[in-house]
Structure formats: C-alpha cells, structure tokens
Amino acid sequence: MALSEKSPLLTVGSEEGVIGALAAIGVKHQLCTVDEIAVDEANKIVTTPAYMLGPGIKDVAIGIGKLVQKVLEMA
C-alpha cells in the first residue's frame, strides 16, 4: 500500500521545502507551534515540531510532553 493511500497527517514545523516534499509523497501537514501536537487518529501517528522550532529544551519539552501523553492515551 502506498503512503499516499494512507494520507498520514504530520507536523514538521514551518519549513516550506520539507512541507512540500512531504506533500509530494502524499503526507498532509498541519502547522503547529513548538508546544502543540498533530494527531492522526486513523493512522495512529502523533507528531510535534519540537526541535524544528524550539530554541531550547524547555521550549520543546511542552510539545514532547503532550505527545507522550497522547501516545499513552492511544495505547
């Protein structure tokens, strides 16, 4: 099954080149801030832009914490 058939939803920050490359292979992108998460319930994928946007560990820790909590909820 091709990736485009699954149409996964991800977040990778705001880098247009990366977003475009993902779109080219069938990935949907959700803009998120460093402390937010994108949840693809259908494909069971949780992502955060974390280090793509965060200037330091204290900034990315919030998004990572939310990601871990959501993964635990989904498990």
VENTA-V6211 format. One record per residue. N is the residue number from 1. RES is the residue in one small letter. PHI is phi in whole degrees, -180 to 180 (999 if undefined). OMEGA is omega as a letter, one per 30 degrees, with the letter a starting at -180 (* if undefined). D_LAST is the distance of its C-alpha to the last C-alpha in Angstrom with 2 decimals. Layout:
n->N res->RES phi->PHI omega->OMEGA d_last->D_LAST
n->N res->RES phi->PHI omega->OMEGA d_last->D_LAST
This chain:
n->1 res->m phi->999 omega->a d_last->23.95
n->2 res->a phi->-75 omega->l d_last->24.93
n->3 res->l phi->-57 omega->a d_last->22.70
n->4 res->s phi->-63 omega->l d_last->24.73
n->5 res->e phi->-71 omega->l d_last->23.76
n->6 res->k phi->-85 omega->a d_last->20.09
n->7 res->s phi->45 omega->a d_last->21.32
n->8 res->p phi->-65 omega->l d_last->18.35
n->9 res->l phi->-105 omega->a d_last->18.42
n->10 res->l phi->-136 omega->l d_last->18.65
n->11 res->t phi->-128 omega->l d_last->20.52
n->12 res->v phi->-136 omega->a d_last->22.89
n->13 res->g phi->94 omega->a d_last->25.28
n->14 res->s phi->-128 omega->l d_last->28.67
n->15 res->e phi->-72 omega->a d_last->30.36
n->16 res->e phi->-58 omega->a d_last->32.03
n->17 res->g phi->-63 omega->l d_last->32.58
n->18 res->v phi->-69 omega->l d_last->28.94
n->19 res->i phi->-61 omega->l d_last->27.96
n->20 res->g phi->-64 omega->l d_last->30.77
n->21 res->a phi->-64 omega->l d_last->29.79
n->22 res->l phi->-66 omega->l d_last->26.24
n->23 res->a phi->-61 omega->a d_last->27.81
n->24 res->a phi->-64 omega->l d_last->30.15
n->25 res->i phi->-106 omega->l d_last->27.41
n->26 res->g phi->96 omega->l d_last->25.66
n->27 res->v phi->-92 omega->l d_last->23.11
n->28 res->k phi->-89 omega->a d_last->23.04
n->29 res->h phi->-115 omega->l d_last->23.26
n->30 res->q phi->-118 omega->l d_last->22.54
n->31 res->l phi->-69 omega->l d_last->24.73
n->32 res->c phi->-138 omega->l d_last->23.04
n->33 res->t phi->-82 omega->a d_last->24.60
n->34 res->v phi->-59 omega->a d_last->23.61
n->35 res->d phi->-102 omega->a d_last->21.62
n->36 res->e phi->-113 omega->l d_last->19.68
n->37 res->i phi->-128 omega->l d_last->16.63
n->38 res->a phi->-112 omega->a d_last->16.46
n->39 res->v phi->-120 omega->l d_last->13.51
n->40 res->d phi->-109 omega->a d_last->13.76
n->41 res->e phi->-62 omega->a d_last->11.63
n->42 res->a phi->-62 omega->a d_last->13.50
n->43 res->n phi->-102 omega->l d_last->12.88
n->44 res->k phi->55 omega->l d_last->9.38
n->45 res->i phi->-125 omega->l d_last->11.37
n->46 res->v phi->-126 omega->a d_last->11.78
n->47 res->t phi->-133 omega->l d_last->15.21
n->48 res->t phi->-141 omega->l d_last->17.81
n->49 res->p phi->-73 omega->l d_last->21.48
n->50 res->a phi->28 omega->a d_last->21.65
n->51 res->y phi->-69 omega->l d_last->24.45
n->52 res->m phi->-70 omega->a d_last->25.91
n->53 res->l phi->-120 omega->a d_last->27.08
n->54 res->g phi->-75 omega->l d_last->26.96
n->55 res->p phi->-77 omega->a d_last->30.23
n->56 res->g phi->-160 omega->a d_last->28.79
n->57 res->i phi->-61 omega->a d_last->25.87
n->58 res->k phi->-64 omega->l d_last->26.12
n->59 res->d phi->-76 omega->a d_last->25.74
n->60 res->v phi->-80 omega->a d_last->22.70
n->61 res->a phi->-60 omega->a d_last->20.91
n->62 res->i phi->-64 omega->l d_last->20.19
n->63 res->g phi->-64 omega->l d_last->18.44
n->64 res->i phi->-65 omega->l d_last->16.50
n->65 res->g phi->-61 omega->l d_last->15.48
n->66 res->k phi->-63 omega->l d_last->14.31
n->67 res->l phi->-62 omega->a d_last->12.35
n->68 res->v phi->-61 omega->l d_last->10.58
n->69 res->q phi->-60 omega->a d_last->10.03
n->70 res->k phi->-66 omega->l d_last->8.66
n->71 res->v phi->-62 omega->l d_last->6.16
n->72 res->l phi->-63 omega->l d_last->5.14
n->73 res->e phi->-62 omega->a d_last->5.58
n->74 res->m phi->-79 omega->a d_last->3.81
n->75 res->a phi->-72 omega->* d_last->0.00
